[in-house]
Amino acid sequence: MILPSGFELRIADYSDAAMLRDVMLRCWTGTVAANSSAYTETDEGIAREFDQGGAVLLMRGAEAVGAGRFHPVPGPAGDMRPWAEIKRVGVLKELRKLGLGAPLIAMLETEVRSRGSAGVQIGVREDQPRLTRFWEGLGYGIATDVKLHTVNPLTPPPVTLRKWF
């Protein structure tokens, strides 16, 4: 997918943990409810996720304006192949509707696939139905058997979706 002029995507690494946390907070604050577990993450915790997972940064020049992360998880029952959970995806509010989300997710999927995953899954807060429709538009389907890597006990169970490669 092609990005609008002035934007680029890049694979992040552990040294980008603070940038990942900062951009996620800027994307989510005022949009995602305050009881999201995302608000309690630390730079150190995000850096540790790179032991098994990874991330993509959406950049405009030197500024991170979006990001997404992934972590290995078990797949559907009976599928012993590697799977990944995509999480903490966001684009700054003022840049939404510019066609940046789909390329960001496509790069996350490409990176996950390059690591041998058979597919991806995601949890969407139940209070975000527009996001569920967005993910469905990218080929994800509702899957009630998804086991998420990160679950917030303070919120209702999320809508879970899955995409096979």
C-alpha positions as CSV (number, residue, x, y, z in Angstrom):
1,M,0.0,0.0,0.0
2,I,1.2,3.5,-0.8
3,L,1.4,6.2,1.9
4,P,0.6,9.8,1.3
5,S,3.6,12.0,0.6
6,G,5.7,13.0,3.7
7,F,5.0,9.8,5.6
8,E,7.0,6.6,6.0
9,L,6.8,3.4,7.9
10,R,9.7,1.7,9.6
11,I,10.3,-1.3,11.8
12,A,10.9,-0.3,15.4
13,D,13.3,-1.9,17.9
14,Y,13.7,-1.8,21.7
15,S,15.5,1.6,21.5
16,D,12.2,3.0,20.2
17,A,10.2,2.0,23.3
18,A,9.8,5.6,24.7
19,M,8.8,6.8,21.2
20,L,6.2,3.9,21.0
21,R,4.8,4.8,24.4
22,D,4.6,8.5,23.6
23,V,2.9,8.1,20.2
24,M,0.5,5.5,21.6
25,L,-0.5,7.9,24.4
26,R,-0.9,10.8,22.0
27,C,-3.1,8.7,19.7
28,W,-5.2,7.2,22.4
29,T,-5.7,10.0,25.0
30,G,-9.2,11.4,24.5
31,T,-10.2,8.6,22.3
32,V,-9.7,5.4,24.3
33,A,-11.3,5.2,27.8
34,A,-9.0,6.1,30.7
35,N,-9.3,2.5,32.1
36,S,-7.3,1.1,29.2
37,S,-4.3,-0.9,30.3
38,A,-2.3,1.0,27.7
39,Y,-2.0,4.0,30.0
40,T,-0.1,2.0,32.6
41,E,2.6,0.7,30.3
42,T,6.2,1.7,30.9
43,D,9.1,2.2,28.4
44,E,10.9,-0.7,30.0
45,G,7.9,-3.0,29.6
46,I,7.5,-2.0,26.0
47,A,11.2,-2.6,25.4
48,R,10.9,-6.1,26.9
49,E,8.2,-7.0,24.3
50,F,10.9,-7.0,21.7
51,D,12.3,-10.2,23.1
52,Q,9.5,-12.0,21.2
53,G,7.4,-9.4,19.4
54,G,7.9,-6.2,17.4
55,A,6.5,-2.9,16.3
56,V,6.1,-0.6,13.4
57,L,6.3,3.2,13.5
58,L,4.5,5.6,11.2
59,M,6.8,8.6,10.8
60,R,6.3,12.1,9.4
61,G,9.9,13.4,9.2
62,A,11.5,12.7,12.7
63,E,8.1,12.6,14.4
64,A,6.3,9.4,15.2
65,V,2.6,9.9,14.3
66,G,1.3,6.4,14.6
67,A,2.4,2.9,15.5
68,G,1.4,-0.7,16.1
69,R,2.8,-3.7,17.9
70,F,2.6,-7.4,17.8
71,H,3.3,-10.4,20.0
72,P,3.3,-14.1,19.4
73,V,0.2,-16.0,20.7
74,P,-1.4,-19.4,20.3
75,G,-3.6,-19.7,17.3
76,P,-7.0,-21.3,16.9
77,A,-7.6,-24.7,18.6
78,G,-5.8,-27.4,16.7
79,D,-3.5,-25.0,14.8
80,M,0.0,-25.5,16.1
81,R,1.6,-23.0,13.8
82,P,2.8,-19.6,15.1
83,W,0.2,-16.8,15.4
84,A,0.5,-13.2,16.5
85,E,-1.6,-10.6,18.2
86,I,-1.6,-7.1,16.8
87,K,-2.1,-4.5,19.5
88,R,-1.7,-0.8,20.5
89,V,-2.4,0.4,16.9
90,G,-3.0,4.1,16.5
91,V,-2.7,7.2,14.3
92,L,-2.8,10.7,15.7
93,K,-6.4,12.0,15.6
94,E,-5.7,14.9,13.3
95,L,-4.2,12.5,10.7
96,R,-7.0,10.0,10.7
97,K,-9.0,9.5,7.5
98,L,-5.8,10.1,5.4
99,G,-5.3,6.5,4.5
100,L,-2.5,5.9,7.0
101,G,-4.0,3.0,9.1
102,A,-4.3,0.4,6.4
103,P,-0.7,0.7,5.3
104,L,0.5,0.6,8.9
105,I,-1.5,-2.6,9.5
106,A,-0.3,-4.1,6.2
107,M,3.4,-3.5,7.3
108,L,2.6,-5.1,10.7
109,E,1.1,-8.1,8.9
110,T,4.1,-8.4,6.5
111,E,6.5,-8.4,9.5
112,V,4.4,-11.0,11.3
113,R,4.2,-13.1,8.2
114,S,8.0,-12.9,7.7
115,R,8.4,-14.4,11.2
116,G,6.4,-17.4,10.1
117,S,3.0,-16.6,11.6
118,A,-0.1,-18.3,10.0
119,G,-2.3,-15.4,10.9
120,V,-3.1,-12.6,13.3
121,Q,-5.7,-11.7,15.8
122,I,-6.8,-8.6,17.6
123,G,-9.0,-7.4,20.4
124,V,-11.1,-4.3,20.0
125,R,-12.7,-2.6,22.9
126,E,-16.4,-3.3,22.9
127,D,-17.0,0.5,23.1
128,Q,-15.3,1.0,19.7
129,P,-17.7,-0.5,17.1
130,R,-16.3,1.8,14.3
131,L,-12.9,0.1,14.8
132,T,-14.4,-3.3,14.6
133,R,-15.8,-2.4,11.2
134,F,-12.4,-1.0,10.2
135,W,-10.7,-4.3,11.0
136,E,-13.4,-6.3,9.2
137,G,-12.8,-4.1,6.1
138,L,-9.2,-5.3,6.2
139,G,-10.2,-8.9,6.1
140,Y,-10.5,-9.7,9.8
141,G,-13.5,-11.8,11.0
142,I,-15.1,-12.0,14.4
143,A,-13.7,-15.0,16.3
144,T,-15.0,-15.8,19.7
145,D,-12.2,-18.3,20.6
146,V,-9.3,-15.8,20.5
147,K,-7.0,-15.9,23.5
148,L,-5.4,-12.5,23.8
149,H,-1.9,-11.9,25.1
150,T,-3.0,-8.8,27.1
151,V,-6.3,-8.7,28.8
152,N,-7.6,-5.8,30.9
153,P,-9.6,-7.0,33.9
154,L,-11.1,-3.5,34.3
155,T,-13.1,-3.5,31.1
156,P,-15.7,-5.7,29.4
157,P,-14.3,-8.4,27.2
158,P,-13.2,-7.0,23.8
159,V,-14.5,-8.0,20.4
160,T,-12.0,-10.4,19.0
161,L,-11.1,-10.8,15.4
162,R,-8.8,-13.1,13.4
163,K,-7.2,-13.0,9.9
164,W,-5.6,-16.0,8.3
165,F,-2.7,-15.5,5.9
